[in-house]
Amino acid sequence: MPTEVKTNMKRPIKYFLIALLVGVALYNAVYFQPLDDRNAAKKKSVFDPDAFAGAFIETKLKELPAIKADQFLESLKQDLGQFTAEKGRKLGISNDYYFIVEGNARVLGIEEENVRISLDVENAAELRLATEFIFGNTIREASGMANIGDFQNTMDFNNISVAVNERVRSDIIPPFLSEVKEGDDIYFKGAVKVNTKKPNLENLRIVPLILEIK
């Protein structure tokens, strides 16, 4: 058989083998996953701020370290700069410092946006427990419940504040307001922000996390 004919016959076989090898390689490179499994994996990878906030509210509040409210106020008056730097939390470069405080108090009045209280100590100071306009990052920052470095994006981190504020507005404040009255003795634990440039210590507003009528 002429050499040219043999060569022409070998070419289709050669191309077939090449195509076969390419096909096997592509098949092994493609990963097929059932649609249900893929959707389930996708759901697992999506951060749920509501679940995160719910777990915090339900399991972390009682053990959350807090400063006694009267000691907190006295320390601010004695040396605001040193105390906030040593005991407060803050996010980045800011004049805002955040704290968790607690105490026993007596209800002096129920206002439209706050419950006004007097601490159950000698020379008691007045404070306000916020009952409306629960916004911002005060709870998240004061509690240390989340670290921005643990999240893939700032949206997830910011949504934690939205979710935990909503929990306070819906689960913590309404039951308290439905029963509390002027003259009641209460226990509270909550988050508070202090701005070192404009501290306004006479009108500190505490975002409540625990409210108990005695």
N, C-alpha and C positions, 0 to 999 in steps of 0.2 A: 504494500500500500504506500502511495507517495507520502513523503514527509509532510507536505502541506495539508493533506487530507487528515492525517493523524492529529496535526496541531489544531485544525478546525474542530475536530471531534472532542478534543480535550477541553476546549474553552468553555462549552456549556457546563461540563462537569465541574470545572474549576469555579465558575460563577455560582453554581448551585450550592457548592460546599461553603463558599464565602457567605452567601445569603443565609444558609442554614446556621452558620456560626453567629452571624449578626443577630438572627432571630432568637437564638438561645440566650445570647447575652442580654438582649433587651427584655426578654421574658423574666430573667432572673433579677433584672434591675428594677422591675415594676413590682410594687407592693400593693396587693389587693386587700382591702379591709372592708368588712361588712359595714353598711351604712349606719346601722344601729350602734355598732361599736364606735364608729367615728364620731357620731353625735354625742354619745355618752362621754367620750374622752374630751370633746370640745367643751361640754358643760362643766366637767371637772376643772378645766383650766381657766374658767371664767370666775373672777373674784366676786363674791356675794357680800356686799357691805352690810346688808340687812342681817344676814346670818352672823356676821362678825360682831355687829353691834348687839344683837340679841344675846349671843354667848357672853359678851362682856357684862351686860346688864344682869343676866340671870346667874352668873357664877363668880364674878370678880368683885362686886361692890363691897361686900361685908369685910373682905380681907384687904381692901385697898387702903394703903397707909395714908393717914391724914394728920394734919397739925391741929391741935386744939385751937378753936377760933379766938379765944381770949389771948393765948400766947402768940398767935399769929399777928393780931393787931398790935400788941405791945412791942413785938420785935420789929414790926414795920416802923413804929414811931421812934424806937431807939436808934436804929441804923438801917434805914430802908435799903441803901445801896448794898451793904454787905449781906444783909439777910436775903434779899432777892437773888443775889449772885450765888449764895451758898445753898439755898433751899429751893429756889424756884426752878421751873423748867421754861425753856423758851425755844423757839424755832428759828434758827439762823441768826442773822444780825437784826436784833429788835430790841425795843424798850419795853416790850410786853413780857411779863413773867407770869407763870401759871402755877396754882397751888390747889391741893385738895385740903379742905378744912372740915372740921366737925365740931359739934357742941350741943349742949342743952340750952333751950331758950324758951321764952314766953312770947306768945303772939300778942303784939300790940295793936295790929290793925290789918285788915285785908283790903288791899288796894286793887286798882284795876289791872296793874301789871306786876305787882309784887305782893308778898306777905311780909309785913314789917315785924321784926322780932327784936327782943332784948335778950342778950346772953345771960345765962343763969349764974352770974358771978358778981362779986362786989364791984361797984362802979361800972356797971354793965354798959357796954357799948351797944348801939343799935346797928342792925344789918338788915339787908333786904334779900329775901328769897325770890328769885325770878319765877314768875308763873306765866308770862307771855314773852313773845319775841326771843325765843330760845334759838339763837343762830350762832354762827361762827365756830371757832375751833377750841373754845375754852375747855370743854370736857376732854377732847382728844389729847390736847397738850398737857393739861394738868395731871391727868391720870397716867400718861405714858403708855396708853393702851396700844399705840401703833408707832412704829418707827419708819420714817419715809424711805430709809435705805432698804426696807424689806419688801418694797412694792415696785413692780415693773414700770408703773407710770403714776404721775401725780394725780390723775383722775381718780384712780382707785383710792389713793390716800385721802383725797378731799371728800370722796363719797362716804368715808367712814364718819366724818363729822356730821354730814347730812343725816345719815342713818341713826346715829346715836342721839342726835338732837330730837329727831322724830320720836324715838322711843321714850325719851323723857317727856315730851309733849303729850304723848298718847297713853303711856303706861304708868308714869310716876306722879305727875302733877294732878290729873283729874280726880283720882280717888282721894287724894289729900284735900283738895279744895271742896269736895263734896261733903266733908265731915268737919273740917277745922273751923274754929270760931275764935273770936277775940278772947284772950285770957287763957287759952289752952297752953299746956306745957308740951313741948315737942323735942324730939331729937332730929338733927339734920346732919347730913354729910353732902358736900357739894364741891364744885369747882369754881374758882375765882381767878380773875385776871387783874394784875396790878401793872400799871404803866409807870415806870420809874421817872418819867419826865412830868407826868400829870397824874400823880397817885390818887388824889381825891378820896382819901381814906374815910371820910365821913359818909360817903355814899357808895360803899362797896356792894356789889350785887352778886350774890352767889347763885350759880346754876345748880339746882338740887339734883342729887342722885339717890339719896335715901331720905324719906320724910316719914316720921313716925309720931303719932299723937299718943301721949302717955295716958 
